[in-house]
Amino acid sequence: MQLMLYPLIISLIASLIILAGGFVGIAARQRLPKHLLTDETKNLVTVSMAVVATLSALVLGLLISNANASFTTVGGQVTALSAQILRLDHMLRRYGPETAQARELLRQYAERKTDDLFPRNPANVNLSEQSTYELLQRLEDSVLVLKTGNSRDQWWQGQAMTLAGKIGDIRWLLAQEVGQETPKAFLALLVFWLALLFTSFGLFAPRNLTAVVTLTLCAIAVAGAIGMILELQECFGGLTHVSAQPMRQAVAELKSESNGSVTTGTVP
């Protein structure tokens, strides 16, 4: 629960800081003498803040783009993982009934990996559970000891080992991809720029309810974008997370095939 609320808390703090900048500007306008709030001063502040606004927009857009690209990449890796698991199961099934143990290990690995990535409690996400990886290693060992009496069996064994290696690689890729986050100092600097920008807005804003509501809504909107960046970087366990459907569908198919084998007494 704490993991899910983290982006929300950060975005709320950011909105308060940004909005505080706007109210500081409003308060400053009431205290500054009129000769410091001339049209020439307003034009200078407007032009200067245009540079800050442009810089903030570029940085914010870049951060959102990078976070979305990372989120999409992780989602593609999860989909590829589910596809490779199903492909490996089909290969082992075609190899022959002697792969029954390997297929059972693969089913267990798929279930455990799904539970690691998409647990009931989002705070328990584990991208590199060692016991789950050991199941994959046992699967590789069981494939290696298969007897290959002809070139066909050798080809199937080689392809199965290649797929098992790719499945193992995704474990490390997921851990590395999700671990990359935007430096907190960089986000703090962005919030400072936005607060400075809103201070300039408040400095020349009229004293009425419409101006206050507009500044408040704009601060919430900008802070929401910062929260979305943090959400997309989480990938797993947040309010916005990678879909678990590919992995759960793969597990369901493996269970269905396993139950079919038990019912018929043979490997399909």
Secondary structure, 3 states (H helix, E strand, C coil): CHHHHHHHHHHHHHHHHHHHHHHHHHHHHHHCCHHHCCHHHHHHHHHHHHHHHHHHHHHHHHHHHHHHHHHHHHHHHHHHHHHHHHHHHHHHHHHCHHHHHHHHHHHHHHHHHHHHHCCCCHHHCCCCCHHHHHHHHHHHHHHHCCCCCCHHHHHHHHHHHHHHHHHHHHHHHHHHHHCCCCCHHHHHHHHHHHHHHHHHHHHCCCCCHHHHHHHHHHHHHHHHHHHHHHHHHHCCCCCCCCCCHHHHHHHHHHHHHHHHHHHHCCCC
